[in-house]
Amino acid sequence: MQDIQASLPSSFPSTATVAATRERRPSSLLRRVLWVALAVFLAVSAISALALQAVRTLQESSDTLLQVAIPLQRDILRIEALQQQAEFYLRLGALLPGQGYRKISNDLLQKEQEQLAGLLPQLDQHPQIAAVVRNMQAQLQSFSTSAAKPLQQEQLDTGLQQLRTLLQQLFQKEAARAALARQHATWLILALVFFSAMLAIVVTWRVKVSLSRPLATIRAALEDIASGKSAQVAEVGPPELRAIANSITLMQERLEEEEKLRHLFLSQISHELKTPLASARSGAELLLSERFGALDTRQREILEIITRQMQELFIAIQEMLDLHALRARSLDYQIETLAPETLLHELERRFRSLLEQKKQRLQIACRSQRAVRADPQRLAQILSNLLTNAYKYAPAESLVELTVDAEGNEIHFAVRDYGKGIPESMLEKVFEEFFQVPEKGALSKGTGLGLPIARELVEAQGGRIRLRNVCPGLVAEFWLPAADGNA
C-alpha cells in the first residue's frame, strides 16, 4: 500500500499542477462572449440610466415651466390688473363718497384675494413664492374685514414686485436646469453611440483575431491532409478550436497508422505475388530457350504470350506499389548530380528488345552536356514509363524519339511518338489515376498508373511535366533542375 501511495505522485499530477494547468488554460469562447455581453450590458445600462435621468430632469424642468411658471405669470398679470382697477375705484370712492365705488373696489380686491388663494396649491415646491402670496393675501384679508383700516398700497406693490422677481428667478433656474439636462442627455446619447460603435469594432476585431487565424490554420491543415500531405495543426485559439485541432491531429495519426498498415499489407501481398510470378516467368523463359527440347511455332507463340502477360502483371503490381508509396510519402529520394547521357544509353539497351517486337526504333539525342539534379532510379523510372507508353500507343515500324536539352536553369527531357495523339480535352485527365484514353474495339493497354506515377516523381524532385500533341504524334516532356543552376 505504501509503494502504491509513493508511486501516485509520479503517475498523477498534483493538485497544484492541475490548478496551474487550469489557470493557463484559455477560457471558452462562449464564456468570453458571455462576459463581454455582460460588461456591455452593464455599461449600456449605466449610460442609459444617466441619459434617462437627464431626460427626466429635462421633463421636470419643462413641467415646472408649463405647469407653474407660465400659469403663475398669467395669474400675476391678472392680479396686477385687478389691483390697478381696485386702486382706481378706491380713489373715486374717496372723491365721490356714497356712489358705490368703494363697494366695487372691495369686490375687485375680493377677486384678487381669490386669485391669490388659487395660486397656493401650485406653490408647494416653491415656499418663497408661497410666503409672498400669503403675505399679500393677509393684507387684503385685513383690509376687507376692517373698513376703517386703509389699504397698504405700497406693501401690495412690493409683494407684486417680489412675485415678479421670484418668478423671473424661477424661469432662469428652470431654463438653466433644462439646458444642462439637455446637454447631458445629448452627450450621453453621443457617448452611447460612440461606445456601441467602438465596441462593435473591438468585438469584431477580437473575434476575427481569435477565430480567423486558428480557422485558417485548420483549413490549411485539412487541405494538406486532403491532398495526401502531412500537416501539423497548432493548438491555438479558444478551447473549442483547440479541441478541433487536437481531433484533427488524432485523426491524422490514425490515418497514418492505417496507411502504414495498408502499405505493409500491400508489400506482403506483392511479395507473395511477385515470387510465384518470377518463378513462372523464369520457367517460361527457360522453355523458350529450348534447353529442354525444340519448340514448334505454336508452342513458342503460347510461351511468348505467357511471358508477356506475366511481365505486364509484374509491372502492374510494381506500379500499384509505387503509387501507394507515393500516396504515403514513403518513397526515399537520393538526389544527386548525374549526367543524362549515361542513363540514356542504359535505357536504349533495356528497351531495344521491347521495341523490336513492333519493329520500332528508338532514337536518342542528348544535346546538352550539363548535369541534372535528380534521383537516378526515379529518373530512369520516369523515362521508362514514358517510353513504355510510346511503345504501346505508337504504330508498328515507327520511330520513338528521346531528346535532352538545357533550357535556362532546367534540363528538358522529351519523349515523342508518331501515333494518333490524345484529344486535347484529355491531356490533363491522363494524369489521373487509372484513367485511360478510350479506343473503340481495343482492349486496355495498361493500368492507367504510368503517367500519374511519372507526374508524382517529377514534382517530388522539383520539376514539372506535361503532354502536348504535335503533327503527327504526342510529346511527353518534363523539366528537372540543372545541377549548376546557371543559364
SEZA-20090 format. One record per residue (C-alpha): residue number from 1; residue in one letter; z, x, y. Coordinates in pm, 1 decimal. Each point is the difference from the previous one (the first is absolute). Last residue first. Layout:
// SEZA-20090
- seq / type / w / u / v
- NUM / a / Z / X / Y $
...
***
This chain:
// SEZA-20090
- seq / type / w / u / v
- 487 / a / -6783.3 / 2154.7 / 2971.1 $
- 486 / n / 333.9 / 148.5 / -92.6 $
- 485 / g / 265.2 / -139.1 / -240.5 $
- 484 / d / -9.0 / 316.2 / -214.9 $
- 483 / a / 50.5 / -180.6 / -332.2 $
- 482 / a / -222.7 / -296.2 / 78.2 $
- 481 / p / 155.7 / -344.4 / -27.4 $
- 480 / l / -168.3 / -243.2 / -245.1 $
- 479 / w / -295.0 / -233.6 / 59.4 $
- 478 / f / -156.3 / -253.5 / -234.7 $
- 477 / e / -343.0 / -121.4 / -97.5 $
- 476 / a / -150.6 / -248.1 / -244.9 $
- 475 / v / -369.5 / -35.1 / 82.4 $
- 474 / l / -207.6 / -280.3 / -150.9 $
- 473 / g / -368.2 / -29.0 / -91.6 $
- 472 / p / -340.0 / -28.1 / 164.1 $
- 471 / c / 7.5 / -23.9 / 290.8 $
- 470 / v / 361.4 / 64.3 / 77.7 $
- 469 / n / 304.1 / -222.5 / -52.4 $
- 468 / r / 340.3 / 113.6 / 110.9 $
- 467 / l / 331.3 / 58.6 / -175.8 $
- 466 / r / 317.6 / 131.5 / 161.5 $
- 465 / i / 281.2 / 252.7 / -36.0 $
- 464 / r / 272.3 / 148.8 / 217.4 $
- 463 / g / 221.5 / 307.3 / -20.2 $
- 462 / g / 365.0 / 97.8 / 38.2 $
- 461 / q / 62.6 / 92.4 / -364.0 $
- 460 / a / 149.7 / -342.0 / -85.6 $
- 459 / e / -305.1 / -158.5 / 162.4 $
- 458 / v / -236.3 / 171.5 / -243.3 $
- 457 / l / 210.7 / -77.1 / -307.9 $
- 456 / e / 42.2 / -366.9 / 92.0 $
- 455 / r / -373.5 / -35.1 / 69.2 $
- 454 / a / -94.5 / 163.9 / -329.2 $
- 453 / i / 238.8 / -228.0 / -189.6 $
- 452 / p / -150.3 / -309.2 / 163.1 $
- 451 / l / -351.9 / 136.5 / -77.0 $
- 450 / g / 59.4 / 60.5 / -369.1 $
- 449 / l / 206.4 / -311.8 / -69.7 $
- 448 / g / -267.7 / -261.9 / -69.1 $
- 447 / t / 60.8 / 21.3 / -373.9 $
- 446 / g / -348.2 / 111.8 / -98.2 $
- 445 / k / -364.7 / -96.1 / -45.5 $
- 444 / s / 52.2 / -373.8 / -39.7 $
- 443 / l / -286.1 / -166.4 / -180.7 $
- 442 / a / -335.3 / -75.6 / 157.5 $
- 441 / g / -202.0 / -323.4 / -3.2 $
- 440 / k / 39.3 / -51.3 / 370.9 $
- 439 / e / 196.5 / 271.0 / 174.9 $
- 438 / p / 334.8 / -53.3 / 172.4 $
- 437 / v / 137.3 / 295.6 / 197.3 $
- 436 / q / 335.9 / 81.4 / -152.6 $
- 435 / f / 350.5 / -58.5 / 129.7 $
- 434 / f / 284.5 / 118.1 / -225.4 $
- 433 / e / 202.4 / 136.2 / 295.7 $
- 432 / e / -157.2 / -34.7 / 340.6 $
- 431 / f / -214.4 / 289.7 / 121.6 $
- 430 / v / -312.5 / -191.0 / -103.5 $
- 429 / k / 98.9 / -262.7 / 257.0 $
- 428 / e / -80.9 / 234.4 / 287.9 $
- 427 / l / -372.2 / 41.7 / -72.2 $
- 426 / m / -21.6 / -357.0 / -129.0 $
- 425 / s / -148.1 / -176.0 / 305.6 $
- 424 / e / -259.7 / 277.2 / 34.2 $
- 423 / p / -139.8 / -73.9 / -344.1 $
- 422 / i / 25.3 / 309.5 / -223.7 $
- 421 / g / -270.1 / 256.3 / -77.5 $
- 420 / k / -302.8 / -55.8 / -220.8 $
- 419 / g / 2.8 / 351.4 / -149.3 $
- 418 / y / -100.0 / 334.8 / 143.1 $
- 417 / d / 339.9 / 168.4 / -16.5 $
- 416 / r / 186.5 / 194.4 / 262.0 $
- 415 / v / 334.7 / 178.8 / -17.6 $
- 414 / a / 130.9 / 137.1 / 331.3 $
- 413 / f / 283.3 / 242.9 / 84.0 $
- 412 / h / 77.1 / 86.3 / 364.8 $
- 411 / i / 247.4 / 274.5 / 85.4 $
- 410 / e / 199.3 / -69.3 / 314.1 $
- 409 / n / 96.7 / 166.4 / 328.3 $
- 408 / g / -346.7 / -48.7 / 145.3 $
- 407 / e / -239.7 / -103.8 / -274.4 $
- 406 / a / -48.5 / 256.6 / -277.9 $
- 405 / d / -240.2 / -102.4 / -275.3 $
- 404 / v / 12.5 / -55.9 / -377.5 $
- 403 / t / -277.0 / -176.4 / -192.7 $
- 402 / l / -20.9 / -171.8 / -339.3 $
- 401 / e / -333.4 / -161.7 / -83.0 $
- 400 / v / -82.6 / -217.7 / -301.2 $
- 399 / l / -371.7 / -18.0 / -86.2 $
- 398 / s / -174.2 / -255.1 / -216.8 $
- 397 / e / -130.7 / 4.7 / -358.3 $
- 396 / a / 198.2 / -310.2 / -81.4 $
- 395 / p / 110.7 / -229.0 / 283.1 $
- 394 / a / 318.7 / 61.7 / 199.3 $
- 393 / y / 290.6 / -239.5 / -60.2 $
- 392 / k / 190.7 / 176.7 / -276.6 $
- 391 / y / -77.0 / 361.8 / 94.1 $
- 390 / a / 83.7 / -63.6 / 366.9 $
- 389 / n / 328.2 / -162.5 / -101.2 $
- 388 / t / 84.0 / 298.7 / -221.0 $
- 387 / l / -88.0 / 237.8 / 285.4 $
- 386 / l / 239.6 / -183.0 / 233.7 $
- 385 / n / 282.2 / -1.6 / -255.0 $
- 384 / s / -57.4 / 366.8 / -83.2 $
- 383 / l / -0.7 / 92.5 / 370.0 $
- 382 / i / 338.1 / -163.7 / 48.8 $
- 381 / q / 144.7 / 151.8 / -318.4 $
- 380 / a / -119.2 / 348.5 / 100.5 $
- 379 / l / 171.4 / -44.8 / 335.7 $
- 378 / r / 317.1 / -115.4 / -177.7 $
- 377 / q / 7.4 / 307.0 / -225.9 $
- 376 / p / -78.6 / 242.0 / 281.3 $
- 375 / d / 261.5 / -149.8 / 238.6 $
- 374 / a / -150.0 / 31.8 / 345.8 $
- 373 / r / -40.1 / 215.8 / 310.4 $
- 372 / v / -367.8 / 96.2 / 13.7 $
- 371 / a / -165.0 / 341.3 / 31.4 $
- 370 / r / -299.9 / 75.2 / 218.6 $
- 369 / q / -311.8 / 139.4 / -169.2 $
- 368 / s / -215.3 / -292.3 / 110.7 $
- 367 / r / -326.7 / -146.6 / -127.3 $
- 366 / c / 106.4 / -54.5 / -362.1 $
- 365 / a / -295.7 / -183.2 / -157.1 $
- 364 / i / 23.8 / -147.4 / -349.4 $
- 363 / q / -286.1 / -182.0 / -177.5 $
- 362 / l / 89.7 / -191.2 / -312.7 $
- 361 / r / -289.7 / -120.8 / -215.7 $
- 360 / q / -25.4 / -319.7 / -198.4 $
- 359 / k / -156.1 / -27.9 / -342.6 $
- 358 / k / 223.0 / -293.6 / -78.6 $
- 357 / q / 196.1 / 189.0 / -270.6 $
- 356 / e / -68.7 / 321.4 / 191.9 $
- 355 / l / 241.0 / -113.5 / 268.7 $
- 354 / l / 293.3 / 14.7 / -241.0 $
- 353 / s / -97.8 / 344.3 / -135.7 $
- 352 / r / -16.9 / 151.5 / 349.8 $
- 351 / f / 312.7 / -171.1 / 128.7 $
- 350 / r / 253.8 / 269.8 / -94.4 $
- 349 / r / -224.7 / 297.2 / 79.5 $
- 348 / e / -82.3 / -140.2 / 344.2 $
- 347 / l / 363.3 / -82.3 / 64.1 $
- 346 / e / 96.9 / 362.7 / -64.3 $
- 345 / h / -268.9 / 120.7 / 237.7 $
- 344 / l / 127.8 / -236.8 / 267.7 $
- 343 / l / 360.6 / 117.7 / -34.0 $
- 342 / t / -99.6 / 361.0 / 62.4 $
- 341 / e / -208.0 / -97.7 / 305.5 $
- 340 / p / 277.6 / -204.6 / 157.1 $
- 339 / a / 204.6 / 311.1 / 94.3 $
- 338 / l / 372.1 / -67.9 / -16.1 $
- 337 / t / 300.6 / -3.2 / 229.3 $
- 336 / e / 294.9 / -177.7 / -154.6 $
- 335 / i / 160.3 / -342.0 / -24.8 $
- 334 / q / 187.4 / -46.4 / -326.1 $
- 333 / y / 38.1 / -375.5 / 0.0 $
- 332 / d / 247.6 / -178.5 / -224.0 $
- 331 / l / -63.9 / -357.8 / -105.2 $
- 330 / s / 309.1 / -221.2 / -7.1 $
- 329 / r / -86.0 / -223.0 / 293.7 $
- 328 / a / 66.5 / -301.1 / -227.2 $
- 327 / r / -332.4 / -154.5 / 94.8 $
- 326 / l / -178.3 / 330.0 / -51.1 $
- 325 / a / 166.2 / 43.9 / -339.9 $
- 324 / h / -112.4 / -347.5 / -101.0 $
- 323 / l / -355.1 / 75.8 / 107.3 $
- 322 / d / 1.5 / 330.3 / -188.8 $
- 321 / l / 130.2 / -166.9 / -314.7 $
- 320 / m / -263.9 / -273.0 / 16.2 $
- 319 / e / -266.7 / 262.7 / 59.8 $
- 318 / q / 117.3 / 199.0 / -304.8 $
- 317 / i / -17.0 / -309.4 / -217.8 $
- 316 / a / -351.3 / -76.8 / 126.9 $
- 315 / i / -110.7 / 360.3 / -62.1 $
- 314 / f / 119.7 / -15.5 / -360.9 $
- 313 / l / -170.2 / -336.5 / -45.9 $
- 312 / e / -322.2 / 147.0 / 139.0 $
- 311 / q / 26.4 / 297.8 / -236.7 $
- 310 / m / 72.1 / -233.0 / -292.6 $
- 309 / q / -306.1 / -202.4 / 87.3 $
- 308 / r / -216.4 / 310.9 / 30.8 $
- 307 / t / 116.1 / 138.1 / -333.3 $
- 306 / i / -53.2 / -331.7 / -179.1 $
- 305 / i / -349.3 / -33.5 / 147.2 $
- 304 / e / -79.8 / 358.2 / -105.1 $
- 303 / l / 127.6 / -74.0 / -351.8 $
- 302 / i / -221.3 / -308.3 / -25.9 $
- 301 / e / -306.3 / 187.4 / 125.0 $
- 300 / r / 64.3 / 287.3 / -244.1 $
- 299 / q / 28.8 / -239.5 / -294.0 $
- 298 / r / -326.0 / -170.5 / 90.5 $
- 297 / t / -190.4 / 328.5 / 34.1 $
- 296 / d / 114.7 / 141.8 / -332.3 $
- 295 / l / 293.4 / 228.4 / -22.4 $
- 294 / a / 19.2 / 334.2 / -187.1 $
- 293 / g / 320.1 / 97.5 / -173.8 $
- 292 / f / 356.8 / 91.4 / 59.1 $
- 291 / r / -62.2 / 246.6 / 279.1 $
- 290 / e / -248.5 / -243.2 / 148.7 $
- 289 / s / 125.3 / 65.6 / 361.6 $
- 288 / l / -10.2 / -375.0 / 51.3 $
- 287 / l / 266.5 / -37.2 / -267.7 $
- 286 / l / 223.4 / 236.9 / 189.6 $
- 285 / e / -64.2 / -189.0 / 322.6 $
- 284 / a / 106.9 / -322.3 / -173.4 $
- 283 / g / 314.0 / 164.0 / -136.6 $
- 282 / s / 87.9 / 150.7 / 336.6 $
- 281 / r / -48.9 / -341.3 / 162.2 $
- 280 / a / 226.8 / -166.0 / -257.5 $
- 279 / s / 270.1 / 262.8 / 46.4 $
- 278 / a / -20.6 / -23.6 / 378.7 $
- 277 / l / 14.2 / -377.3 / -20.0 $
- 276 / p / 297.8 / 15.6 / -237.8 $
- 275 / t / 192.2 / 220.1 / 249.0 $
- 274 / k / -115.8 / -172.8 / 316.0 $
- 273 / l / 135.7 / -340.1 / -93.5 $
- 272 / e / 357.9 / 105.0 / -78.8 $
- 271 / h / -3.3 / 227.0 / 303.4 $
- 270 / s / -131.3 / -284.4 / 211.8 $
- 269 / i / 279.6 / -225.4 / -127.0 $
- 268 / q / 263.1 / 261.5 / 76.0 $
- 267 / s / -137.4 / 63.8 / 346.4 $
- 266 / l / -32.8 / -372.3 / 62.5 $
- 265 / f / 364.5 / -55.2 / -93.2 $
- 264 / l / 117.5 / 290.6 / 212.2 $
- 263 / h / -202.0 / -128.3 / 295.6 $
- 262 / r / 144.5 / -346.8 / -49.2 $
- 261 / l / 352.1 / 141.3 / -18.1 $
- 260 / k / -61.4 / 202.3 / 314.9 $
- 259 / e / -143.4 / -305.2 / 174.6 $
- 258 / e / 301.6 / -206.4 / -107.3 $
- 257 / e / 232.9 / 261.3 / 146.5 $
- 256 / e / -204.4 / 13.9 / 319.3 $
- 255 / l / 4.9 / -378.2 / 23.8 $
- 254 / r / 377.3 / -2.5 / -41.3 $
- 253 / e / 41.1 / 265.6 / 267.8 $
- 252 / q / -229.0 / -198.9 / 227.7 $
- 251 / m / 198.4 / -318.2 / -56.9 $
- 250 / l / 325.8 / 183.7 / 70.7 $
- 249 / t / -145.2 / 136.5 / 324.5 $
- 248 / i / -134.5 / -343.0 / 95.0 $
- 247 / s / 340.4 / -155.9 / -69.0 $
- 246 / n / 168.6 / 265.2 / 216.5 $
- 245 / a / -244.2 / -70.1 / 282.6 $
- 244 / i / 69.6 / -374.5 / -32.2 $
- 243 / a / 376.7 / 64.1 / 6.9 $
- 242 / r / -42.0 / 221.0 / 304.0 $
- 241 / l / -199.8 / -280.2 / 162.4 $
- 240 / e / 286.4 / -246.3 / -49.1 $
- 239 / p / 258.3 / 264.9 / 93.3 $
- 238 / p / -156.8 / 43.4 / 344.7 $
- 237 / g / -211.3 / 308.5 / 69.4 $
- 236 / v / -59.8 / 304.7 / -213.1 $
- 235 / e / -33.5 / 64.1 / -372.2 $
- 234 / a / -302.0 / 231.9 / 5.5 $
- 233 / v / -268.2 / -101.4 / -248.1 $
- 232 / q / -156.1 / 298.9 / -178.1 $
- 231 / a / -349.3 / -69.0 / -125.2 $
- 230 / s / -197.5 / 114.1 / -305.2 $
- 229 / k / -362.9 / -95.4 / 10.5 $
- 228 / g / -175.5 / -258.1 / -214.1 $
- 227 / s / -175.7 / -185.9 / 280.3 $
- 226 / a / 249.0 / -285.8 / -25.3 $
- 225 / i / 288.2 / 249.6 / 14.8 $
- 224 / d / -143.7 / 156.0 / 314.7 $
- 223 / e / -48.8 / -344.6 / 156.7 $
- 222 / l / 356.2 / -94.2 / -95.9 $
- 221 / a / 133.8 / 319.5 / 158.4 $
- 220 / a / -196.4 / -62.5 / 318.6 $
- 219 / r / 136.0 / -354.6 / 15.8 $
- 218 / i / 356.6 / 115.9 / -59.7 $
- 217 / t / -28.5 / 261.7 / 274.1 $
- 216 / a / -154.4 / -252.9 / 238.6 $
- 215 / l / 277.8 / -245.3 / -87.5 $
- 214 / p / 263.8 / 266.2 / 67.2 $
- 213 / r / -162.1 / 81.5 / 337.1 $
- 212 / s / -68.0 / -359.8 / 104.3 $
- 211 / l / 337.8 / -146.5 / -89.8 $
- 210 / s / 276.5 / 164.4 / 200.8 $
- 209 / v / -227.4 / 120.4 / 279.1 $
- 208 / k / -169.7 / -339.5 / 30.0 $
- 207 / v / 333.1 / -180.9 / -17.1 $
- 206 / r / 134.0 / 224.5 / 274.3 $
- 205 / w / -307.0 / -45.7 / 216.8 $
- 204 / t / 9.9 / -376.3 / -39.5 $
- 203 / v / 374.2 / -9.3 / 66.8 $
- 202 / v / -36.4 / 220.2 / 308.0 $
- 201 / i / -293.3 / -198.9 / 141.6 $
- 200 / a / 161.2 / -338.5 / -68.5 $
- 199 / l / 328.4 / 122.6 / 145.0 $
- 198 / m / -173.9 / 126.1 / 311.2 $
- 197 / a / -167.0 / -338.4 / 48.5 $
- 196 / s / 320.8 / -193.3 / -69.4 $
- 195 / f / 198.9 / 223.9 / 234.8 $
- 194 / f / -259.8 / -38.3 / 272.6 $
- 193 / v / -3.6 / -379.6 / -37.7 $
- 192 / l / 379.0 / -17.2 / -7.4 $
- 191 / a / 28.0 / 234.3 / 298.1 $
- 190 / l / -247.6 / -215.8 / 192.0 $
- 189 / i / 206.5 / -307.7 / -86.4 $
- 188 / l / 317.2 / 180.3 / 103.4 $
- 187 / w / -157.2 / 117.3 / 325.6 $
- 186 / t / -115.4 / -351.6 / 89.5 $
- 185 / a / 330.9 / -158.4 / -95.8 $
- 184 / h / 192.7 / 253.8 / 208.0 $
- 183 / q / -226.3 / -57.2 / 300.6 $
- 182 / r / 33.0 / -378.9 / -33.8 $
- 181 / a / 377.9 / 34.1 / -27.8 $
- 180 / l / 9.1 / 219.2 / 310.2 $
- 179 / a / -219.1 / -244.2 / 194.4 $
- 178 / a / 212.2 / -296.0 / -114.1 $
- 177 / r / 322.2 / 174.3 / 102.5 $
- 176 / a / -146.6 / 93.2 / 337.9 $
- 175 / a / -112.7 / -360.9 / 55.8 $
- 174 / e / 336.2 / -130.5 / -119.9 $
- 173 / k / 189.2 / 220.9 / 243.3 $
- 172 / q / -236.0 / -56.8 / 292.1 $
- 171 / f / 3.9 / -378.9 / -41.0 $
- 170 / l / 377.2 / -1.7 / -42.3 $
- 169 / q / 39.5 / 215.9 / 313.3 $
- 168 / q / -216.8 / -246.1 / 191.7 $
- 167 / l / 212.4 / -288.7 / -128.6 $
- 166 / l / 316.9 / 180.7 / 103.5 $
- 165 / t / -137.6 / 51.6 / 350.2 $
- 164 / r / -123.6 / -360.8 / 28.2 $
- 163 / l / 332.5 / -134.0 / -123.8 $
- 162 / q / 189.4 / 226.9 / 242.5 $
- 161 / q / -212.7 / -132.4 / 285.0 $
- 160 / l / 71.3 / -356.1 / -109.7 $
- 159 / g / 369.5 / 78.5 / -6.5 $
- 158 / t / -15.4 / 158.5 / 347.1 $
- 157 / d / -178.2 / -309.6 / 128.3 $
- 156 / l / 269.9 / -219.4 / -153.0 $
- 155 / q / 271.2 / 217.3 / 154.3 $
- 154 / e / -169.1 / -17.2 / 338.3 $
- 153 / q / -25.3 / -378.7 / -14.2 $
- 152 / q / 367.2 / -59.8 / -65.8 $
- 151 / l / -16.7 / -378.5 / 39.6 $
- 150 / p / 284.0 / -132.1 / 216.3 $
- 149 / k / 311.3 / -155.4 / -156.5 $
- 148 / a / 85.9 / -343.1 / 140.6 $
- 147 / a / -198.3 / -189.0 / -260.3 $
- 146 / s / 178.3 / 175.0 / -283.3 $
- 145 / t / -135.4 / -80.6 / -346.3 $
- 144 / s / -365.0 / 90.7 / 81.7 $
- 143 / f / 88.9 / 325.5 / 174.4 $
- 142 / s / 224.2 / 120.2 / -283.4 $
- 141 / q / -266.2 / -82.2 / -258.4 $
- 140 / l / -263.2 / 189.7 / 202.6 $
- 139 / q / 225.8 / 301.4 / 21.4 $
- 138 / a / 83.8 / -20.6 / -372.0 $
- 137 / q / -368.8 / -19.5 / -93.2 $
- 136 / m / -77.7 / 304.6 / 210.9 $
- 135 / n / 277.7 / 193.5 / -179.0 $
- 134 / r / -116.8 / -129.3 / -338.0 $
- 133 / v / -357.8 / 118.6 / 73.0 $
- 132 / v / 124.0 / 344.4 / 106.8 $
- 131 / a / 209.1 / 31.6 / -321.2 $
- 130 / a / -295.6 / -111.6 / -216.8 $
- 129 / i / -222.0 / 267.6 / 155.4 $
- 128 / q / 258.7 / 265.8 / -85.1 $
- 127 / p / 61.3 / -143.2 / -349.4 $
- 126 / h / -362.5 / 27.7 / -119.9 $
- 125 / q / -14.0 / -67.2 / -375.2 $
- 124 / d / 149.5 / -351.7 / 35.5 $
- 123 / l / -224.5 / -69.9 / 300.4 $
- 122 / q / -225.1 / -275.9 / -134.4 $
- 121 / p / 284.8 / -251.2 / -39.9 $
- 120 / l / 108.7 / 71.7 / 364.9 $
- 119 / l / -328.2 / -89.1 / 168.9 $
- 118 / g / 39.1 / -376.4 / -29.9 $
- 117 / a / 327.2 / 14.3 / 192.8 $
- 116 / l / -182.1 / 171.3 / 288.2 $
- 115 / q / -261.4 / -276.3 / 4.6 $
- 114 / e / 273.4 / -263.4 / -7.4 $
- 113 / q / 168.0 / 166.6 / 299.6 $
- 112 / e / -329.3 / 1.8 / 185.8 $
- 111 / k / -41.8 / -367.9 / -80.9 $
- 110 / q / 346.6 / -61.8 / 143.6 $
- 109 / l / -89.4 / 205.4 / 308.6 $
- 108 / l / -303.5 / -223.3 / 48.5 $
- 107 / d / 215.0 / -311.6 / -33.6 $
- 106 / n / 253.2 / 141.7 / 248.4 $
- 105 / s / -277.8 / 69.2 / 250.8 $
- 104 / i / -129.7 / -354.7 / -35.8 $
- 103 / k / 353.5 / -128.9 / 58.2 $
- 102 / r / 39.9 / 212.4 / 309.1 $
- 101 / y / -328.3 / -131.7 / 132.9 $
- 100 / g / 124.2 / -360.7 / -18.1 $
- 99 / q / -61.8 / -80.2 / 368.0 $
- 98 / g / 368.9 / -21.1 / 96.3 $
- 97 / p / 9.0 / 336.7 / 167.9 $
- 96 / l / -318.9 / 121.1 / 166.7 $
- 95 / l / 43.4 / 366.1 / 94.5 $
- 94 / a / 236.6 / 91.1 / -286.4 $
- 93 / g / -199.5 / -212.3 / -244.5 $
- 92 / l / -318.9 / 170.3 / 110.2 $
- 91 / r / 161.1 / 340.7 / -72.0 $
- 90 / l / 100.1 / -117.4 / -349.3 $
- 89 / y / -349.1 / -139.4 / -55.8 $
- 88 / f / -153.0 / 344.3 / 59.8 $
- 87 / e / 265.9 / 186.2 / -197.7 $
- 86 / a / -57.0 / -231.3 / -297.0 $
- 85 / q / -374.5 / 53.8 / 20.1 $
- 84 / q / 42.2 / 379.5 / 5.0 $
- 83 / q / 237.6 / -10.3 / -293.6 $
- 82 / l / -229.1 / -227.1 / -197.6 $
- 81 / a / -286.9 / 244.6 / 54.4 $
- 80 / e / 218.2 / 295.2 / -94.9 $
- 79 / i / 111.2 / -182.6 / -314.7 $
- 78 / r / -362.9 / -68.7 / -90.6 $
- 77 / l / -92.3 / 364.8 / 47.8 $
- 76 / i / 301.3 / 102.1 / -208.4 $
- 75 / d / -114.4 / -238.4 / -273.0 $
- 74 / r / -345.6 / 162.3 / -15.8 $
- 73 / q / 144.3 / 350.4 / -15.5 $
- 72 / l / 244.3 / -111.6 / -268.1 $
- 71 / p / -287.7 / -147.6 / -199.9 $
- 70 / i / -183.4 / 339.1 / 25.1 $
- 69 / a / 303.0 / 213.2 / -80.8 $
- 68 / v / 148.5 / -202.4 / -282.0 $
- 67 / q / -245.6 / -136.0 / -259.4 $
- 66 / l / -316.7 / 198.1 / 78.6 $
- 65 / l / 158.2 / 325.6 / 114.0 $
- 64 / t / 270.1 / -7.5 / -262.7 $
- 63 / d / -250.6 / -98.3 / -268.5 $
- 62 / s / -225.4 / 291.9 / 100.1 $
- 61 / s / 291.7 / 239.9 / -15.3 $
- 60 / e / 100.6 / -135.9 / -339.7 $
- 59 / q / -358.3 / 30.4 / -126.0 $
- 58 / l / -25.5 / 361.0 / 117.2 $
- 57 / t / 329.8 / 76.1 / -168.0 $
- 56 / r / -128.0 / -161.7 / -320.7 $
- 55 / v / -320.5 / 204.9 / 21.7 $
- 54 / a / 203.8 / 317.6 / 40.3 $
- 53 / q / 219.4 / -97.0 / -295.6 $
- 52 / l / -313.2 / -78.8 / -202.2 $
- 51 / a / -139.5 / 346.1 / 80.1 $
- 50 / l / 328.0 / 162.5 / -101.3 $
- 49 / a / 1.8 / -197.6 / -324.6 $
- 48 / s / -366.7 / 89.5 / -62.8 $
- 47 / i / 74.1 / 369.5 / 49.8 $
- 46 / a / 290.1 / -17.4 / -243.6 $
- 45 / s / -194.4 / -207.0 / -254.1 $
- 44 / v / -299.2 / 234.2 / 20.5 $
- 43 / a / 224.4 / 298.2 / -64.3 $
- 42 / l / 186.5 / -171.7 / -284.3 $
- 41 / f / -320.0 / -123.5 / -164.7 $
- 40 / v / -167.2 / 338.5 / 36.0 $
- 39 / a / 299.2 / 171.5 / -158.0 $
- 38 / l / -2.3 / -252.4 / -284.8 $
- 37 / a / -377.7 / 40.5 / -50.2 $
- 36 / v / 41.6 / 377.6 / -2.4 $
- 35 / w / 275.3 / -29.3 / -259.6 $
- 34 / l / -207.9 / -240.3 / -208.2 $
- 33 / v / -306.5 / 224.9 / 21.4 $
- 32 / r / 204.4 / 299.6 / -107.3 $
- 31 / r / 142.8 / -197.4 / -291.5 $
- 30 / l / -349.0 / -107.1 / -105.2 $
- 29 / l / -118.0 / 360.9 / 17.6 $
- 28 / s / 291.0 / 105.9 / -218.0 $
- 27 / s / 225.9 / 273.4 / 127.7 $
- 26 / p / -73.9 / 362.8 / -67.2 $
- 25 / r / 206.5 / 171.2 / -269.2 $
- 24 / r / 194.5 / 289.5 / 149.1 $
- 23 / e / 321.3 / -201.7 / 23.9 $
- 22 / r / -44.9 / -136.5 / -350.4 $
- 21 / t / -48.5 / 351.2 / -133.6 $
- 20 / a / 313.4 / 114.5 / 182.5 $
- 19 / a / 193.8 / -287.8 / -154.1 $
- 18 / v / -133.8 / 83.3 / -346.1 $
- 17 / t / 92.6 / 366.2 / 47.4 $
- 16 / a / 347.2 / -92.0 / 124.2 $
- 15 / t / 50.7 / -227.9 / -300.2 $
- 14 / s / -98.7 / 280.5 / -234.3 $
- 13 / p / -331.3 / 16.6 / -179.0 $
- 12 / f / 3.8 / -39.4 / -377.9 $
- 11 / s / -70.1 / 252.4 / -273.0 $
- 10 / s / 171.2 / 309.3 / 141.5 $
- 9 / p / 299.4 / -194.5 / 122.3 $
- 8 / l / 26.4 / -185.5 / -336.7 $
- 7 / s / 23.1 / 310.2 / -217.7 $
- 6 / a / 369.2 / 49.5 / 60.1 $
- 5 / q / 68.1 / -362.5 / -85.2 $
- 4 / i / -187.5 / 36.7 / -326.9 $
- 3 / d / 185.7 / 318.2 / -85.9 $
- 2 / q / 330.6 / -168.0 / 83.8 $
- 1 / m / -79.7 / -283.0 / -238.1 $
***
